[in-house]
Amino acid sequence: MSKNKLNSSLLISLLFGLLIFTLFTSGCSQNRMDFYEKTDTTDLSKENIGGIKIGSIENDVMKIFGKPNSIHRSQEPDTYYLIYGKNKEVQFKIVNGVVREYFFSDKKLATEKNISIGDSKAEVIESYGENYYTRTDTGEKNNVLGYFDKENNIVLEFIFEKNLVVIFSTYNSASNN
């Protein structure tokens, strides 16, 4: 191989590696568990969506929300999503028949503390308190504001995209250390 081809090949490899590194370091989302130790607990034991809490059973979801518009099977064993709304505005992750996550972006629904789609970060903090973390997920910087309930293993996150809040609550299995 000629010296010019070798230098060109090396330069292309170096630039490609630099591009991958830049994309990886600038585009990475942060994991909520990165903030677990530094964030004080908030009582989220009453948190629900239409009467469904983390830990409710699938039959309760069906009684309150009816038949889902679709069911998405997960690659995880015994895991699937009940999806409601033509734009998937409400989703429940079911694991072994139990609600382990829910997500909603339906303006008609609200959290236990009456936060709904379109509310601001200031309104969330006023309702849920100062024991929160912020992290960057895809999109805007620090677009996620979250709370941990360490006693009940619940995480509640508010995702702000273009000033709209999307509410996501999940069972925090990683905190069982």
Salt bridges, closest charged atoms under 4 A:
GLU76 OE2 - LYS93 NZ 3.55
GLU157 OE1 - ARG32 NH2 3.41
GLU157 OE1 - ARG135 NH2 2.89
